[in-house]
Amino acid sequence: MHWHAYRYTGAQWPKDSEARNLQAAVPPNTISQWFRKPQSMRAGTFTDPAQTYAWLEKEVRGMPPTDVEGKLAYLRGCIDRDADAYAGYYANGQLVVRCALTCPRDGERCPAPPH
């Protein structure tokens, strides 16, 4: 198992039609569709849980939510359970989405197998 990390920062949640458009560099409507979004949204692929969490922590602290420690504790718990770790919140007037998604996934092709 490994994780694919994705990032998005924008003014607001995208319209439904944009989110469904797999060519649009905006968060999708469903978690699995991140794998089909433009490669430019993928921030990395991690095989080690500690490295996965370190990336999430750096990203979240870089644009912190109101309850940064609570958000990080939640994300740590997700990684510790080998689950998807997803954070979407507003910070400094911007929509911030950071996620690390487990792979392989049923029905999805791995977008970037680890080397």
C-alpha positions in Angstrom: 0.0 0.0 0.0 1.0 3.6 -0.6 -0.5 7.1 -0.6 -0.9 9.7 -3.3 -0.8 13.3 -2.0 -2.8 16.0 -3.6 -3.1 19.8 -3.0 -5.5 22.5 -4.0 -5.7 26.2 -3.0 -8.4 28.4 -4.4 -10.9 31.1 -3.7 -13.9 28.8 -3.1 -15.3 25.3 -3.6 -15.7 24.7 -7.3 -19.0 24.5 -9.0 -20.4 21.0 -9.4 -19.8 21.0 -13.1 -16.1 22.0 -12.6 -15.6 19.3 -9.9 -17.0 16.6 -12.3 -14.8 17.8 -15.1 -11.7 15.5 -14.8 -9.6 18.0 -16.8 -10.3 20.8 -14.4 -7.6 21.4 -11.7 -10.1 21.6 -8.9 -11.2 19.2 -6.2 -13.5 16.5 -7.5 -16.9 15.4 -6.0 -15.6 12.0 -4.9 -12.3 11.0 -3.3 -11.4 8.4 -5.9 -11.7 10.9 -8.7 -8.6 12.7 -7.4 -6.7 9.9 -9.2 -8.2 11.1 -12.5 -7.5 14.8 -12.1 -4.6 16.5 -13.8 -1.2 15.3 -12.7 -0.2 18.8 -11.7 -2.5 18.4 -8.7 -0.5 15.4 -7.4 2.1 16.5 -4.9 3.8 13.2 -4.4 3.6 9.5 -3.8 4.6 8.0 -0.4 5.2 4.5 0.8 6.1 5.4 4.4 3.4 6.5 6.8 5.8 8.9 8.6 6.8 10.6 5.3 3.1 10.8 4.4 2.2 12.5 7.6 5.3 14.8 7.5 4.1 16.1 4.1 0.5 16.7 5.4 1.9 18.4 8.5 4.1 20.7 6.5 1.3 21.6 4.1 -1.3 22.2 6.9 1.1 24.3 9.0 1.9 26.3 5.9 -1.8 27.4 5.6 -3.1 26.6 9.1 -6.8 26.1 9.9 -8.3 27.6 13.0 -7.7 24.3 15.0 -4.4 23.3 13.4 -3.6 20.8 16.2 -7.0 19.1 16.0 -6.7 18.9 12.2 -3.3 17.4 12.5 -4.4 14.8 15.1 -7.2 13.8 12.8 -4.9 13.4 9.8 -2.4 11.4 12.0 -5.1 9.0 13.0 -6.1 8.5 9.4 -2.5 7.7 8.4 -2.1 5.4 11.4 -5.2 3.4 10.3 -3.9 3.2 6.7 -6.9 5.3 5.6 -7.4 8.3 3.4 -6.3 11.5 5.1 -8.4 14.5 3.8 -8.4 18.0 5.0 -10.5 20.8 3.4 -10.9 24.2 5.2 -10.6 27.9 4.7 -7.5 29.8 5.8 -6.6 33.4 5.0 -9.6 33.7 2.7 -8.5 30.7 0.7 -10.0 27.2 0.3 -7.2 24.8 1.2 -7.5 21.1 0.4 -4.7 18.7 1.2 -5.1 14.9 1.1 -3.1 11.7 1.0 -5.2 8.9 -0.5 -4.5 5.2 -0.2 -3.6 3.1 -3.2 -4.4 0.6 -4.6 -8.2 1.4 -4.8 -10.9 -0.7 -6.3 -11.9 0.5 -9.7 -9.0 3.0 -10.0 -5.7 2.7 -11.8 -2.6 3.8 -9.8 -1.7 7.3 -11.2 2.0 6.9 -10.2 3.3 3.6 -8.9 6.1 4.1 -6.3 9.6 3.2 -7.5 
